[in-house]
Amino acid sequence: MIDVAVVGSGHNALIAACYLGRAGREVAVLERDVVIGGAVSTVERFPGHRVDRGSSAHLMIRHTGIVEELELEHFGLRYLDCDPWAFAPAPAPGGAPLVFRRDLDATCDSIAAACGAAHARAYRRFVAEWGPRSARVLRAFSGPATPVRFLRAFWGLEPARRSGV
């Protein structure tokens, strides 16, 4: 007898199904597509080129411990750390493509060639400002989603304590 029916087989649904199964529940995952995995499934988008369906920024799970806890590598999961890690065709005919690399200077050079120096400077500022924010995002989502966790991670706040408690 099925205890829980999980509708859809995106990575979040599959993770939930795994944990429910580990907790002793009988789980059925229902998917209407021919491929499981949702946006993180790999498909041949162009002849000879296999890519994910849409979650090329599937990075946060790598910082949660879930991959290791569920031993997903034993089931074929592997991540490729690519450089360049993102590419976009030239925004204008005859222009330069956007190529995002691990090296910030190389990425900014690409942005400057494709879009202009002002955009490259703006991207450099974005990266500098986002660094501390990304650490807070990872802290916020590294455990159960609770208001207290979000207050601490994003604003460094502690919940108000009632007097006499």
LINQUI-V499628 format. One record per backbone hydrogen bond with DSSP energy under -1.0 kcal/mol. NH is the residue of the N-H (numbers start at 1). CO is the residue of the C=O. Records with the same first field share a line. If there is no record, write none. Layout:
NH=CO + CO
This chain:
3=26
4=26
6=28
8=30
14=10
15=11
16=12
17=13
18=14
19=15
20=16
21=17
22=18
23=19
24=21
25=20
28=4
30=6
37=9
40=37
41=38
43=51
45=43 + 49
46=49
49=46
51=43
53=41
54=39
55=39
58=55
59=57
62=59
63=60
64=61
69=65
70=66
71=68
72=67
74=71
75=72
76=73
77=72
82=80
85=100
86=100
88=98
95=92
98=88
100=86
107=103
108=104
109=105
110=106
111=107
112=108
113=109
114=110
115=111
120=116
121=117
122=118
123=119
124=120
125=121
126=122
127=123
128=124
129=125
130=126
131=127
134=130
135=131
136=132
137=133
138=134
139=135
140=136
141=137
142=139
146=144
150=146
151=147
152=148
153=149
154=150
155=151
157=151
165=162
